[in-house]
Amino acid sequence: MNMKYTITTPLYYVNDKPHLGSSYTTIACDAIARFERLNGNTVLFLTGVDEHGQKIERTAESKNLEPQLHCDEITEKYKYLWDKLNISYDRFVRTTSIEHTSLVHQFYSKVLKSDDVYMGRQSGWYCVGCEEYKDVEDKDKSPICSIHKKELEWRDEENLFFKLSKYQDQIEKLIHVDGFISPKSRKNEIINFVSKGLRDFSISRVNLKWGINVPGNKDHTFYVWFDALLGYVSGSLNDQCSPELTEKSLSNWPANIHVIGKDILRFHAVYWPAMLLSAGMKTPRSVFGHGFLTREGQKMGKSLGNVLDPIELLEYGGIDAMRWYLLRDIEFGEDGDFQMRRFVDIVNSDLCNTIGNLLNRTITMSKKWFKENIPIDNTLSSDSTLKVKSETKIIEYMESFKDSNFKSSANAIIDLANSANLYLNDRAPWKLIKDISNKNIVALDIYSVLESCRIIGILLNPIVPNLSNRILKQLNIDTSNINFKDSLQWGLLDPNNGLQDPTPVMDKIEFNEDPR
């Protein structure tokens, strides 16, 4: 059954170029989007950038650039990297676009009609890096942001406020809905936060030029979070050239899943649903807050000199290596540690040795013994060892992927590949073929392993699409027609297709502690 499915990355803040953490999030979302497409669903995959706020204004000023020029420069770096990582997004949202500005104004008018905005005064310690006020003890006269390690700024200004407290009961019900917040550890954090009582929050700033103006309120611009979250809506418009906010104007709404870092979960699981309820719109179906990446056990930072540039990692190991390691080795939802030695070892072991060598040697034997082709098999047994193993691993893979458990899905693929390698070693077709009377037995064995390789190639597609295509191409399979419903049945490898000459589908990586 075809369903509409919308997935979003965060709208990345363009104060600096993309890093490994934003790459990780986007690769994970791309894997989910590809998985859903292979499941026959109509997918809308949104990504993009958040381009307003005081931090952007100050960063541009420090570079002697106009804010828009700074945003253009960084945005191009994101688009370039997403292209290098083969990210299959459908829409790229920019919050500086005319369409987005128009939609923000329309959304704000709906919130006004719900009587959910009032003018108030906000005073307190503010972090420009986080773009939010911080709770600080009265005795602390020079508080520092625990995240950015910079002194907070004292603010005392008139702001517009959104009546978040009005939605206490509705938000409490929503966050308890099974599956709305994942993983469970994050859900408990939000439940604890909401149980203390929701407080109204300011949705405007004064004397800030770099932002979207608030209609009817001179000198006020929208708070960056009120503006940025609406990028999910402006990106969902059916007609990007006619940004009219109606129920019929949106495609695939509401979002099935917002994938974000755990540090911005509160905005997505509490503030955002309340804003949508105020505007009479449907809330997202789920929010997934994943963990952070460290490097060799340390937090990555410029001061430590251990920041791993995703472009440099791509040039060092390649796109398949980067995508496989991040999804295969790190438990999605938990914090993960990037280790260069482990990166090299896992990629070489899994992709080069276990999968690559299996395909290479089996094609070589097939072409050598069966006239350059796939063995014609008329004795395919329904209880084939590899057939049963593949069916078990396909189920494991599917169930894990639906829970965004990429690690378990990858493990299921490797388990199948290991089983095929063991099967080949146990059967030893290179010995059996010496007796001509064993040719039909060898044909069945080789066919079974090649069929396992076909299924492995398809299962790899959401995680490492480039490698998947190379595997299937060597088996002469048209990758444009694959899908999970029709392509994962055992015995679909057509002996009449022939085989390509075997070439390594993955090159080994030489270990280098620092790829720069």
Secondary structure as GFF3:
##gff-version 3
##sequence-region A 1 516
A	DSSP	beta_strand	4	13	.	.	.	ID=ss1
A	DSSP	alpha_helix	20	38	.	.	.	ID=ss2
A	DSSP	beta_strand	42	50	.	.	.	ID=ss3
A	DSSP	alpha_helix	54	62	.	.	.	ID=ss4
A	DSSP	alpha_helix	67	84	.	.	.	ID=ss5
A	DSSP	beta_strand	91	94	.	.	.	ID=ss6
A	DSSP	alpha_helix	98	113	.	.	.	ID=ss7
A	DSSP	beta_strand	117	127	.	.	.	ID=ss8
A	DSSP	beta_strand	132	134	.	.	.	ID=ss9
A	DSSP	beta_strand	153	162	.	.	.	ID=ss10
A	DSSP	three_ten_helix	164	167	.	.	.	ID=ss11
A	DSSP	alpha_helix	168	176	.	.	.	ID=ss12
A	DSSP	beta_strand	181	182	.	.	.	ID=ss13
A	DSSP	alpha_helix	184	195	.	.	.	ID=ss14
A	DSSP	beta_strand	201	202	.	.	.	ID=ss15
A	DSSP	beta_strand	204	206	.	.	.	ID=ss16
A	DSSP	beta_strand	220	222	.	.	.	ID=ss17
A	DSSP	alpha_helix	224	229	.	.	.	ID=ss18
A	DSSP	alpha_helix	231	234	.	.	.	ID=ss19
A	DSSP	three_ten_helix	247	249	.	.	.	ID=ss20
A	DSSP	beta_strand	257	261	.	.	.	ID=ss21
A	DSSP	three_ten_helix	262	264	.	.	.	ID=ss22
A	DSSP	alpha_helix	265	266	.	.	.	ID=ss23
A	DSSP	pi_helix	267	271	.	.	.	ID=ss24
A	DSSP	alpha_helix	272	278	.	.	.	ID=ss25
A	DSSP	beta_strand	287	290	.	.	.	ID=ss26
A	DSSP	beta_strand	293	295	.	.	.	ID=ss27
A	DSSP	beta_strand	298	299	.	.	.	ID=ss28
A	DSSP	alpha_helix	310	317	.	.	.	ID=ss29
A	DSSP	alpha_helix	319	329	.	.	.	ID=ss30
A	DSSP	beta_strand	336	338	.	.	.	ID=ss31
A	DSSP	alpha_helix	340	347	.	.	.	ID=ss32
A	DSSP	pi_helix	348	357	.	.	.	ID=ss33
A	DSSP	alpha_helix	358	369	.	.	.	ID=ss34
A	DSSP	alpha_helix	385	402	.	.	.	ID=ss35
A	DSSP	alpha_helix	406	427	.	.	.	ID=ss36
A	DSSP	alpha_helix	429	432	.	.	.	ID=ss37
A	DSSP	three_ten_helix	436	438	.	.	.	ID=ss38
A	DSSP	alpha_helix	439	460	.	.	.	ID=ss39
A	DSSP	alpha_helix	465	474	.	.	.	ID=ss40
A	DSSP	three_ten_helix	479	481	.	.	.	ID=ss41
A	DSSP	alpha_helix	484	487	.	.	.	ID=ss42
A	DSSP	three_ten_helix	495	497	.	.	.	ID=ss43
###
